[in-house]
Amino acid sequence: MAQGNIPVLSGEGGLSRYLSEIRRFPMLEPQQEYMLAKSYLEHDDRDAAQKLVTSHLRLVAKIAMGYRGYGLPIGEVISEGNVGLMQAVKRFEPDKGFRLATYAMWWIRAAIQEYILRSWSLVKMGTTANQKRLFFNLRKVKSQIQALDDGDLRPDQVSQIATHLGVSEAEVVSMNRRLSGDASLNARVQSAESESGEWQDWLVDDSDSQEQILIESDELDQRRQLLKDAMGVLNERERRIFEARRLSEDPITLETLSEEFDVSRERVRQIEVRAFEKVQKAVKNAARDIEKSRIDLVESRI
């Protein structure tokens, strides 16, 4: 798919201008998006594809900003993300029932991560899925455990990160040292109107982000579907008790359920706990399969 009329980001000095330009493209209503996607899929309508791409350029920019800490030109990161977006549009199937933003975000991230891995000579030493996960998640995990100081990590922090990401402690120490020389995450840009601010400031919209709303909505639907599917491991009695005790806004008492099933309250409690453990295990297994599929998608792009 050709880039056509997509705005060009010429150097970091043109970032504010680029962000201003892409905000002029209208967001699409669900039915508009569906019809455009169908038109491109069935009739190779390039104008429809162009509208699908341009309406999601803000999503690419927002995702790209999350990769500013790798010391690479933000313009190139955004451009690579745009390539991923175009790949997503080419492969998008609107009849699957989800929105393009949800589908595209994985292609965008995969394209950006591939570019980063190509650009960082240090990761030539790290080719396994676990090492790549360490490369892209070290900062986030450090933030979660409040390891915000520069320099080497404490031994307990190294151990915690290694366990969380499934890598060796030596790999954590090595990667942390190699990532310590990154550029500032708060570099400032200035617009043609002499307004200054950080990169992410130019993405602020007075209205709620439609992309984020759609993504969160789809993720909520996915979690609900995971729970629904997981409950298939329960028998009829377990399902009734689990729903009554764990899913109801006004949980039914153990006493009421004990009378319904003619068993003791303690027996009802045991069934509730067992049902919860079975559902929890089924959800975790399903979620792990989904995460593996996402990692495989990134791997396929590398």
Buried (B, 14 or more C-beta within 10 A) or exposed (E): BEEEEBBEBEEBEBBBBBBBBBBEBEBBEEEBBBBBBBBBBEEEBEEBBBBBBBBBBBBBBBBBBBBBEBEBEBBBBBBBBBBBBBBBBEEBEBEEEBBBBBBBBBBBBBBBBBBBBEBBEEBEEBEEBBBBBBBBBBBEBBEEBEBEEEEEBEEEBBEBBBEBBEBEBEBBBBBBEBBEEEEEEEEEBEBEEEEEEBBBBBBEEEEEBBBEEBBEBBEEEBEEEBBEEBBEBBEEBBBBBBBBBEEEEEBBEBEEBBEBBEBEBEBBBEBBEBBBEBBEEBBEEBBEEEEEEEBEEBBEBE
